[in-house]
Amino acid sequence: MKAMNINFFLISFLMLGIAVGMSSCEKEEKSGYKTENLKGTFVGNHKLEISEMILAGLANSLPADPETGEKPDLTKGFNDTLELSVQGDVVKMYSRLLGITVDGEIVADNAFAIEETSYDVLRLGPLVEAKGASIATGSPIHIDSGDTGTEIDVKLMLKVKSVGNFSLENPMTIPTSGKFTKTVQ
């Protein structure tokens, strides 16, 4: 009886070992996606989602446009072109406005998210400079089609310590939202 219990224990232990070994050998599978959906050029506008009073304060802290002499109207947002490409399991998103490329992680079918990435200086167009800044997605970016004309929502979290002459003791997080349309595949 004792030998039978030991054999049962050994066989159970061996089966458990085989099961663990097989599961660790399986390749971790990423979410499915279509490469053509996550590639292309998208044109749109980022709008700052903060009160108009704060936008006015930020605009007053910025230099006037050298050609027109006017302060920028931050309520209009910032026009941008996003160029997306896929390298392995990483979505590369280049912003022409910011002049930077950020890496996105595929988090679901045809969706990616960008973790917080820090920068000493971010240029939001020719007149707006943010210091002590970081950028991340506020929610995953879903791209359900690879067709020209496809619209996507881009929600970002922009964290800044100073914008123009407007400085903060603690960094301020400014949510942005924008609609972008695919122009080139």
N, C-alpha and C positions, 0 to 999 in steps of 0.2 A: 504494500500500500504506500509505504514511504517512497519507494522508487518510482511509483506511478505519479505521485504528487510532484516529485522533482522533475520527471520527464515532462509533465504537463506544464510546469513552471518554465522549463527551458524552451519548450516549443512555443509557448505564449510569448516569452521574451524575444525569441528569434523572429516570430511573426511581427511583433511590434517594431523590431529593428529594421526589418525589410520594409515595412510600411513607411517608417520615418525616412529611410534611405531613398525610397522611390519618390516621396513627396518633395524631398530636398533637391532631387535631380531634375524635377520638372522646372521648365523655364517660366519665370514670372511673366504673365501675359499682360501687356499694356492694353488700355482701352482701344477699341477699334477706331479707325479714322480713314478717310480718303485723303490721300496726299493732295489731290487737286483742290479739295475744299480749303485746305489750310495754306494755300499758296496764292499769291496774286497781289495786286495793288489796289488799295482802298482809299478813297478820298472822302473827307468829311470835316467836321468841326467839333472841337472839345469845348464844352461850356463849363465854367466854374460854378459849382452848386453851393454858393454862399450868398449871404444877404447883399442887397444892392448897396447898403451903407458901407460894408467892408470892401466891396468892389470899388466904390468911389474913393475910399481911403487908400487902397492899393494903387489905383490909377493916379491919384494925386502925388504919390511917392515916386512915380516913374518919370523919366525925362520926356519932354515933348518930342514929337516926331520932327526931325531936322528939316524935312521938306514942307510940312504943313504947319508946324508950330503948335499942333494940337496934342493933347494928352490922349493916350490910347483909350478906347472904349472897351473895357473888359467885359461888358454885358454881351458883346457880340461873340465872345469866345475866340478860339484860335483855330484857324484853318490848318489842316495837316494832311499829309499823305503817308499812309502806312504801307510798307512793303513787307509781305510775309513770305517766308520760305521754310522748308522743313529739312533738317539735317538729323538723320536718325530718328530719335524720339523727342527731339527738341524743335519747337517752333521759334524761329528767329523773326522778331518784329522790329523793323527799322522805322523810326519816325523822322521824316524829313524836317519837321518843325524843330525837334529837339536835337537832331543830328546824332542820335544814339541808336544802338541796337540792344534790345533786351531779349533774354531767353525765356520762353514760355514752356511750361510742362504740360503735356497732354493729360488732362484730368478726366475726360469722358469722351464718348464718341464725338468727333469733330469739335472739340472744345479744349481750350488751353487757358492756363492761368500763369501770371507772372508774380513771382515772389518779390518782396520788397528789395529794391536795389538802390543803394545810396550813391550820391554824387556830390562833389564839392560845389559845383555850379551847374545849373541847368538853364539853358537859354530858351525861353518861351517866345520865340520870334526875335526880331532885331532889337526891340526896346526893353523887353522884360527879362530880367536876370534873377533867378532864385538861387540862394546860397544855402548850404546845409540841407540839401534836398534829397528826397527819395521818391521812388515811383513804384507802384504795384497795381495789379488789377483789383477793382472793388468786387468783381464777380467774374467767373470764367467767361471768356469770349467764345460764343458758339457760332460756327459757320456751317450751316446745313447744306449749302450748295456750292459747287465750283463755278457756277454760271456768272457771266458778266451781268451786272445789275443787282446782284445779291446784296442785301443790306444787313449790316451787323451793328449791334449795340456794343459800344466800348465804354466801360465804366472803370475809371482809374482813381487811385488814391494818391494824391500829390502831397507830400509832407515837406514843409519849408521852414527854415529858421529866419530867413529874411527875403523880401522881394523889393527890389529897388532900394529906397531909403526906409522902408517899413520893416523894422526889426522886431523880433519876438523873443521873449525870455525863454519860452518853451516852444518847440516846433509846433506849427499848426498844420492839421491835416485838412486838405481841401479836396472833397470829392468832385470828380468831373464826370460828365456824361456826354456821349456823342453818338451820332448816327453816321456810319461810313458805308459807302457804296463801292462795290467791286467794279473797277474800270478795265483792268487788264488781268488775264489769267497767267 
